[in-house]
């Protein structure tokens, strides 16, 4: 009798622990992998709160200008059947195309209110994509690059189909979008993808979650199992082994430009240095002193534009 009681108690304790773990994993999933409905419903929500008033005003003006510029609504189906949407800005026929991939809980117009203008000035047509689970694109979870890298590939194939294999394509990302385009660099990208630009990328989903946890003195040993469990059970994807920007870049076949703010307190600048070291023959890295996360363009617009222009000129001429 005592033995049976002990077994019953142990089973009950195990069940309670499992239920607690699932509850924690679900809470993590909702906080990190889903996008609040308020942000999903607006394409141009207010600029980053951490910006100074002058930078906020500049960002608002840039977003407004981008919203007023004529564009075409376009969409594709992802590998897992989601309708993904975007804005296609046409400058002129036969122009190269820049595909711009925004960051986690961001929007294309906010994250690329400056970068899109740099592309327009260089004569690019611009495709601003809405990442899965963001804005009007379908999906219940963002996957920190795991599935977004495959979405990047799908958008590149869409561009090849629509504009032809002779139209040069530049794949550009910021933050999570930057990690995604780098993770896509080892995939079978169409031959007309001439280069990749990544602004403040992280190396892998696990690495950035661990880094943010440590920066906030969170119990990382407890959090990471919940992060993995939440991704697998509620998000349907795995954090482990499927997506690593540094490893992908090691096998990349197109030139890559990395840009990172040295004062980035979300994604450490060291992550871009690690990525660059993975394939120094194809990667060039430029850091911006004093620039925070995704703010290198605002920190030194002239230098940022000069670097981007030089890279684009080189890769387009090499092609």
Sine and cosine of phi, psi and omega as CSV:
sin_phi,cos_phi,sin_psi,cos_psi,sin_omega,cos_omega
0.00,0.00,-0.71,0.70,0.00,-1.00
-0.88,0.47,-0.64,0.77,-0.01,-1.00
-0.90,0.43,-0.68,0.74,0.01,-1.00
-0.90,0.44,-0.64,0.77,0.02,-1.00
-0.90,0.44,-0.65,0.76,0.01,-1.00
-0.91,0.42,-0.66,0.75,0.02,-1.00
-0.90,0.44,-0.70,0.72,0.01,-1.00
-0.87,0.49,-0.67,0.74,0.01,-1.00
-0.91,0.42,-0.63,0.77,0.01,-1.00
-0.91,0.41,-0.66,0.75,0.03,-1.00
-0.90,0.44,-0.66,0.75,0.01,-1.00
-0.90,0.44,-0.64,0.77,0.02,-1.00
-0.91,0.41,-0.66,0.75,0.03,-1.00
-0.90,0.44,-0.67,0.74,0.02,-1.00
-0.89,0.45,-0.65,0.76,0.01,-1.00
-0.91,0.40,-0.64,0.77,0.02,-1.00
-0.91,0.42,-0.65,0.76,0.02,-1.00
-0.90,0.43,-0.67,0.74,0.01,-1.00
-0.90,0.43,-0.63,0.77,0.02,-1.00
-0.91,0.41,-0.66,0.75,0.02,-1.00
-0.90,0.44,-0.68,0.73,0.02,-1.00
-0.90,0.44,-0.64,0.77,0.02,-1.00
-0.90,0.45,-0.68,0.73,0.03,-1.00
-0.90,0.43,-0.65,0.76,0.01,-1.00
-0.91,0.42,-0.62,0.78,0.01,-1.00
-0.93,0.38,-0.65,0.76,0.05,-1.00
-0.88,0.47,-0.66,0.75,0.03,-1.00
-0.91,0.43,-0.68,0.73,0.01,-1.00
-0.85,0.53,-0.74,0.68,-0.03,-1.00
-0.91,0.41,-0.61,0.79,-0.06,-1.00
-0.97,0.26,-0.62,0.78,-0.17,-0.99
-0.97,-0.25,-0.66,0.75,-0.16,-0.99
-1.00,-0.09,-0.20,0.98,0.04,-1.00
-0.95,-0.32,0.39,-0.92,-0.02,-1.00
-0.94,-0.33,0.81,-0.59,0.00,-1.00
-0.81,0.59,0.61,-0.79,-0.07,-1.00
-0.86,0.51,-0.52,0.85,0.02,-1.00
-0.89,0.45,-0.55,0.84,0.03,-1.00
-0.99,0.13,-0.50,0.87,0.01,-1.00
-0.94,0.33,-0.49,0.87,-0.15,-0.99
-0.99,0.10,-0.20,0.98,-0.02,-1.00
-0.82,-0.57,0.73,-0.68,-0.01,-1.00
-0.98,0.17,-0.41,0.91,-0.10,-0.99
-0.75,-0.66,0.88,0.47,0.02,-1.00
-0.94,0.34,0.20,-0.98,-0.21,-0.98
-0.84,0.54,0.49,-0.87,-0.05,-1.00
-0.87,0.50,0.25,-0.97,-0.05,-1.00
-0.81,0.58,0.82,-0.57,-0.05,-1.00
-0.86,0.51,-0.47,0.88,-0.07,-1.00
-0.94,0.33,-0.20,0.98,-0.01,-1.00
-0.94,0.34,0.49,-0.87,0.15,-0.99
-0.95,0.31,0.24,-0.97,-0.08,-1.00
-0.87,0.49,-0.63,0.77,0.01,-1.00
-0.91,0.43,-0.67,0.74,0.02,-1.00
-0.93,0.37,-0.60,0.80,0.04,-1.00
-0.89,0.46,-0.67,0.74,0.01,-1.00
-0.91,0.42,-0.65,0.76,0.02,-1.00
-0.90,0.44,-0.66,0.75,-0.01,-1.00
-0.91,0.40,-0.70,0.72,0.03,-1.00
-0.85,0.52,-0.68,0.74,0.00,-1.00
-0.90,0.43,-0.65,0.76,0.01,-1.00
-0.92,0.40,-0.65,0.76,0.03,-1.00
-0.89,0.45,-0.70,0.71,-0.01,-1.00
-0.88,0.48,-0.66,0.75,0.01,-1.00
-0.90,0.43,-0.62,0.78,0.01,-1.00
-0.94,0.34,-0.61,0.80,0.04,-1.00
-0.91,0.41,-0.54,0.84,-0.05,-1.00
-0.99,0.15,-0.30,0.95,-0.03,-1.00
-0.96,0.28,0.69,-0.72,-0.02,-1.00
-0.88,0.48,0.63,-0.77,0.05,-1.00
-0.49,-0.87,0.29,-0.96,0.04,-1.00
-0.94,-0.33,0.71,-0.71,0.10,-1.00
-0.98,0.22,0.79,-0.62,0.02,-1.00
-0.75,-0.66,0.31,-0.95,0.00,-1.00
-0.44,-0.90,0.37,-0.93,0.09,-1.00
-0.67,-0.74,0.18,-0.98,0.17,-0.99
-0.97,-0.23,0.74,-0.67,0.03,-1.00
-0.97,0.24,0.13,-0.99,0.01,-1.00
-0.87,0.50,-0.43,0.90,-0.01,-1.00
-0.95,-0.30,0.39,0.92,0.19,-0.98
1.00,0.10,0.29,0.96,0.01,-1.00
-1.00,-0.02,0.60,-0.80,0.11,-0.99
-0.99,0.10,0.90,-0.43,0.00,-1.00
-0.95,-0.32,0.71,-0.70,-0.13,-0.99
-0.91,-0.41,0.28,-0.96,0.02,-1.00
-0.30,-0.96,0.13,-0.99,0.07,-1.00
-0.92,-0.40,0.78,-0.63,0.04,-1.00
-0.94,-0.33,0.90,-0.44,0.03,-1.00
-0.98,-0.19,0.84,-0.54,-0.05,-1.00
-0.98,-0.19,0.82,-0.57,0.09,-1.00
-0.99,-0.17,-0.77,0.63,0.10,-0.99
-0.29,-0.96,0.40,-0.92,-0.01,-1.00
-0.88,0.48,0.62,-0.78,0.06,-1.00
0.98,0.17,0.02,1.00,0.00,-1.00
-0.96,0.28,0.46,-0.89,0.14,-0.99
-0.90,0.44,0.36,-0.93,-0.06,-1.00
-0.91,-0.42,0.75,-0.66,0.14,-0.99
-0.96,-0.26,0.84,-0.54,0.06,-1.00
-0.98,-0.18,0.89,-0.45,-0.14,-0.99
-0.95,-0.31,0.81,-0.58,-0.11,-0.99
-0.90,-0.44,0.92,-0.40,-0.10,-1.00
-0.98,0.20,0.01,-1.00,-0.12,-0.99
-0.99,-0.15,-0.08,-1.00,-0.03,-1.00
-0.88,0.47,0.80,-0.60,-0.03,-1.00
0.80,0.59,0.48,0.88,0.07,-1.00
-0.96,-0.26,-0.09,-1.00,0.12,-0.99
-0.73,-0.69,0.40,-0.92,-0.02,-1.00
-0.89,0.45,-0.63,0.78,-0.05,-1.00
-0.95,0.31,-0.54,0.84,0.04,-1.00
-0.97,0.25,-0.76,0.65,-0.11,-0.99
-0.94,0.35,-0.41,0.91,-0.03,-1.00
-0.85,-0.53,0.45,0.90,0.03,-1.00
-0.89,0.45,-0.47,0.89,0.08,-1.00
-1.00,-0.08,-0.73,0.68,-0.05,-1.00
-0.88,0.48,-0.58,0.81,0.03,-1.00
-0.89,0.45,-0.66,0.76,0.02,-1.00
-0.89,0.45,-0.62,0.79,0.05,-1.00
-0.87,0.49,-0.63,0.78,0.02,-1.00
-0.94,0.35,-0.66,0.75,0.06,-1.00
-0.86,0.52,-0.69,0.72,-0.04,-1.00
-0.89,0.45,-0.45,0.89,0.03,-1.00
-1.00,0.02,0.05,1.00,0.07,-1.00
1.00,0.03,0.27,0.96,0.02,-1.00
-0.99,0.14,0.55,-0.83,0.41,-0.91
-0.98,0.22,0.50,-0.87,-0.13,-0.99
-0.79,-0.62,0.75,-0.66,0.11,-0.99
-0.91,-0.42,0.94,-0.34,0.05,-1.00
-1.00,-0.07,0.94,-0.33,-0.03,-1.00
-1.00,0.00,0.46,-0.89,0.13,-0.99
-0.97,-0.23,0.91,-0.40,-0.05,-1.00
-0.86,0.50,0.43,-0.90,0.06,-1.00
-0.78,0.62,0.63,-0.78,0.01,-1.00
0.93,0.36,0.19,0.98,0.04,-1.00
-0.85,-0.53,0.50,-0.87,0.07,-1.00
0.77,0.64,-0.81,-0.58,-0.06,-1.00
-0.99,-0.14,0.01,1.00,0.05,-1.00
-0.95,0.30,0.54,-0.84,-0.01,-1.00
-0.97,0.23,0.18,-0.98,0.02,-1.00
0.84,-0.55,0.56,-0.83,-0.01,-1.00
-0.98,-0.22,-0.15,0.99,-0.04,-1.00
-0.53,-0.85,0.64,-0.77,0.23,-0.97
-1.00,0.04,0.59,-0.81,-0.17,-0.99
-0.88,-0.47,0.31,0.95,0.07,-1.00
0.82,0.57,0.56,0.83,0.07,-1.00
0.96,-0.27,-0.33,0.94,-0.08,-1.00
-0.87,0.49,-0.79,0.61,0.05,-1.00
-1.00,-0.07,-0.43,0.90,0.00,-1.00
-0.88,0.47,-0.51,0.86,0.03,-1.00
-0.90,0.44,-0.59,0.81,0.04,-1.00
-0.96,0.28,-0.53,0.85,0.09,-1.00
-0.91,0.41,-0.63,0.78,0.07,-1.00
-0.86,0.52,-0.70,0.72,0.04,-1.00
-0.87,0.50,-0.67,0.75,0.00,-1.00
-0.90,0.43,-0.65,0.76,0.03,-1.00
-0.92,0.39,-0.60,0.80,0.05,-1.00
-0.90,0.44,-0.64,0.77,0.03,-1.00
-0.93,0.37,-0.58,0.82,0.09,-1.00
-0.87,0.49,-0.71,0.70,-0.01,-1.00
-0.88,0.47,-0.66,0.75,0.02,-1.00
-0.90,0.44,-0.65,0.76,-0.02,-1.00
-0.93,0.37,-0.65,0.76,-0.08,-1.00
-0.98,0.18,-0.68,0.74,-0.13,-0.99
-0.97,-0.24,-0.13,0.99,0.04,-1.00
1.00,-0.08,0.41,-0.91,-0.08,-1.00
-0.95,0.32,-0.17,0.99,-0.01,-1.00
-1.00,-0.07,-0.08,1.00,0.03,-1.00
-0.99,0.11,0.90,-0.44,-0.01,-1.00
-0.90,0.43,0.62,-0.78,0.00,-1.00
-0.83,-0.55,0.71,-0.70,0.12,-0.99
-0.93,-0.38,0.81,-0.59,-0.01,-1.00
-0.98,-0.19,0.86,-0.51,-0.14,-0.99
-0.80,-0.60,0.67,-0.74,0.05,-1.00
-0.59,-0.80,0.41,-0.91,0.08,-1.00
-0.78,-0.63,0.69,-0.72,0.02,-1.00
0.84,0.54,-0.87,-0.49,0.04,-1.00
-0.87,0.50,-0.60,0.80,0.06,-1.00
-0.89,0.46,-0.58,0.82,0.06,-1.00
-0.92,0.40,-0.68,0.73,0.06,-1.00
-0.88,0.47,-0.65,0.76,-0.03,-1.00
-0.90,0.43,-0.70,0.71,-0.03,-1.00
-0.93,0.38,-0.53,0.85,0.07,-1.00
-0.94,0.33,-0.65,0.76,0.06,-1.00
-0.89,0.45,-0.50,0.87,0.03,-1.00
-0.97,0.24,-0.23,0.97,-0.10,-1.00
-0.89,0.45,-0.37,0.93,0.01,-1.00
-1.00,-0.07,-0.05,1.00,0.00,-1.00
-0.99,0.14,0.05,-1.00,-0.02,-1.00
-0.99,0.12,0.94,0.33,0.02,-1.00
-0.93,0.37,0.53,-0.85,0.08,-1.00
-0.84,0.54,0.45,-0.89,-0.06,-1.00
-0.89,0.45,-0.38,0.93,-0.04,-1.00
-0.99,0.11,0.00,1.00,0.15,-0.99
-0.97,0.24,0.94,-0.33,-0.16,-0.99
-1.00,-0.05,-0.42,0.91,-0.04,-1.00
-0.23,-0.97,0.24,-0.97,0.00,-1.00
-0.76,-0.65,0.72,-0.69,0.07,-1.00
-0.88,-0.47,0.81,-0.59,-0.03,-1.00
-0.79,-0.62,0.88,-0.47,-0.02,-1.00
-0.97,-0.26,0.89,-0.45,0.01,-1.00
0.81,0.59,0.83,0.56,0.02,-1.00
-0.99,0.17,0.41,-0.91,0.21,-0.98
-0.98,-0.20,0.32,-0.95,-0.10,-1.00
-0.97,0.23,-0.65,0.76,-0.01,-1.00
-0.35,-0.94,0.35,-0.94,0.04,-1.00
-0.84,0.55,-0.70,0.71,0.00,-1.00
-0.89,0.45,-0.66,0.75,-0.05,-1.00
-0.90,0.44,-0.68,0.74,-0.04,-1.00
-0.96,0.29,-0.61,0.79,0.05,-1.00
-0.90,0.44,-0.66,0.75,0.02,-1.00
-0.91,0.42,-0.68,0.74,-0.02,-1.00
-0.89,0.45,-0.70,0.71,0.00,-1.00
-0.92,0.40,-0.65,0.76,0.04,-1.00
-0.87,0.49,-0.72,0.70,0.00,-1.00
-0.91,0.42,-0.60,0.80,0.01,-1.00
-0.91,0.42,-0.46,0.89,0.00,-1.00
-0.97,-0.24,0.28,0.96,0.04,-1.00
0.82,0.57,0.58,0.81,0.02,-1.00
-1.00,0.09,0.40,-0.92,0.02,-1.00
-0.96,0.27,1.00,0.09,-0.14,-0.99
-0.87,0.50,-0.62,0.78,-0.01,-1.00
-0.88,0.47,-0.47,0.88,0.05,-1.00
-1.00,0.09,-0.64,0.77,-0.10,-0.99
-0.94,0.35,-0.67,0.74,-0.12,-0.99
-0.88,0.47,-0.67,0.74,0.09,-1.00
-0.87,0.50,-0.60,0.80,0.04,-1.00
-0.92,0.38,-0.61,0.79,0.04,-1.00
-0.89,0.46,-0.69,0.72,0.00,-1.00
-0.92,0.40,-0.68,0.73,-0.03,-1.00
-0.92,0.40,-0.69,0.73,0.01,-1.00
-0.89,0.46,-0.65,0.76,0.03,-1.00
-0.89,0.46,-0.72,0.70,-0.08,-1.00
-0.95,0.32,-0.77,0.64,-0.14,-0.99
-0.97,0.24,-0.71,0.70,-0.12,-0.99
-0.98,-0.18,-0.44,0.90,-0.01,-1.00
-0.99,-0.15,-0.32,0.95,0.02,-1.00
0.96,0.29,0.41,0.91,0.05,-1.00
-0.64,-0.76,0.23,-0.97,-0.03,-1.00
-0.90,-0.44,0.71,-0.71,0.08,-1.00
-0.97,0.23,-0.34,0.94,-0.20,-0.98
-1.00,-0.09,0.85,-0.53,0.25,-0.97
0.99,0.16,-0.17,0.99,-0.10,-1.00
-1.00,-0.07,-0.41,0.91,-0.12,-0.99
-0.51,-0.86,0.91,-0.42,0.03,-1.00
-0.58,-0.81,0.91,-0.42,-0.10,-1.00
-0.89,0.46,-0.67,0.74,-0.02,-1.00
-0.90,0.44,-0.68,0.73,0.01,-1.00
-0.93,0.38,-0.63,0.78,0.01,-1.00
-0.90,0.44,-0.70,0.72,-0.02,-1.00
-0.88,0.47,-0.50,0.86,0.04,-1.00
-0.85,0.52,-0.48,0.88,-0.03,-1.00
-0.95,-0.30,0.16,0.99,-0.05,-1.00
-0.92,0.39,0.41,-0.91,-0.01,-1.00
-0.84,-0.55,0.04,1.00,0.01,-1.00
-0.84,-0.54,0.45,-0.89,0.02,-1.00
-0.88,0.47,0.54,-0.84,-0.06,-1.00
-0.75,-0.66,0.72,-0.69,0.10,-0.99
-0.94,-0.35,0.83,-0.55,0.07,-1.00
-0.95,-0.31,0.70,-0.71,0.07,-1.00
-0.77,-0.64,0.68,-0.73,-0.03,-1.00
-0.46,-0.89,0.69,-0.72,0.09,-1.00
-0.98,0.22,0.73,-0.68,-0.04,-1.00
-0.95,0.30,-0.30,0.95,0.03,-1.00
-0.98,-0.21,0.36,0.93,0.01,-1.00
-0.92,0.40,0.90,-0.44,-0.01,-1.00
-0.98,-0.22,0.19,0.98,0.08,-1.00
-0.94,-0.35,-0.81,0.58,0.07,-1.00
-0.93,-0.38,0.93,-0.36,-0.05,-1.00
-0.84,0.54,0.66,-0.75,0.04,-1.00
-0.85,0.52,-0.46,0.89,0.02,-1.00
-0.86,0.51,-0.43,0.90,0.01,-1.00
-0.92,0.40,-0.65,0.76,0.06,-1.00
-0.92,0.40,-0.59,0.81,0.04,-1.00
-0.90,0.43,-0.63,0.78,0.05,-1.00
-0.90,0.44,-0.66,0.75,0.02,-1.00
-0.91,0.42,-0.70,0.71,-0.02,-1.00
-0.88,0.48,-0.62,0.79,-0.02,-1.00
-0.93,0.37,-0.31,0.95,-0.03,-1.00
-0.95,0.32,-0.42,0.91,-0.03,-1.00
-0.41,-0.91,0.93,0.36,-0.09,-1.00
-0.88,0.47,-0.38,0.93,0.00,-1.00
-0.93,0.36,-0.48,0.88,-0.05,-1.00
-0.94,-0.33,-0.24,0.97,-0.14,-0.99
-0.94,-0.33,0.72,-0.69,0.19,-0.98
-0.88,-0.47,0.66,-0.75,-0.08,-1.00
-0.85,-0.52,0.73,-0.69,0.08,-1.00
-0.77,-0.63,0.80,-0.60,0.04,-1.00
-0.95,-0.33,0.45,-0.89,-0.07,-1.00
-0.86,-0.51,0.94,-0.34,0.00,-1.00
-0.85,0.53,0.70,-0.71,0.07,-1.00
0.98,0.20,-0.08,1.00,-0.05,-1.00
-1.00,0.06,0.73,-0.68,0.06,-1.00
-0.99,0.11,-0.22,-0.98,-0.10,-1.00
-0.91,0.42,0.88,-0.47,0.04,-1.00
0.94,0.35,0.28,0.96,-0.11,-0.99
-0.91,-0.41,0.28,0.96,0.00,-1.00
-0.89,0.45,-0.60,0.80,0.00,-1.00
-0.88,0.48,-0.70,0.72,0.00,-1.00
-0.95,0.30,-0.52,0.85,-0.04,-1.00
-0.92,0.39,-0.62,0.78,-0.01,-1.00
-0.43,-0.90,0.99,0.17,-0.09,-1.00
-0.87,0.49,-0.66,0.75,-0.04,-1.00
-0.90,0.44,-0.71,0.70,0.00,-1.00
-0.92,0.39,-0.69,0.73,0.00,-1.00
-0.84,0.54,-0.75,0.66,-0.03,-1.00
-0.90,0.43,-0.64,0.77,0.00,-1.00
-0.89,0.45,-0.69,0.73,0.02,-1.00
-0.90,0.43,-0.71,0.70,-0.01,-1.00
-0.90,0.44,-0.68,0.73,-0.01,-1.00
-0.89,0.45,-0.70,0.72,-0.01,-1.00
-0.89,0.46,-0.67,0.75,0.01,-1.00
-0.90,0.43,-0.73,0.68,-0.03,-1.00
-0.90,0.45,-0.67,0.74,0.03,-1.00
-0.86,0.51,-0.68,0.73,-0.02,-1.00
-0.91,0.42,-0.77,0.64,-0.10,-1.00
-0.94,0.34,-0.54,0.84,0.03,-1.00
-0.95,0.32,-0.61,0.79,0.03,-1.00
-0.95,0.32,-0.58,0.82,0.03,-1.00
-0.92,0.40,-0.52,0.85,-0.02,-1.00
-0.96,0.29,0.00,0.00,0.00,0.00
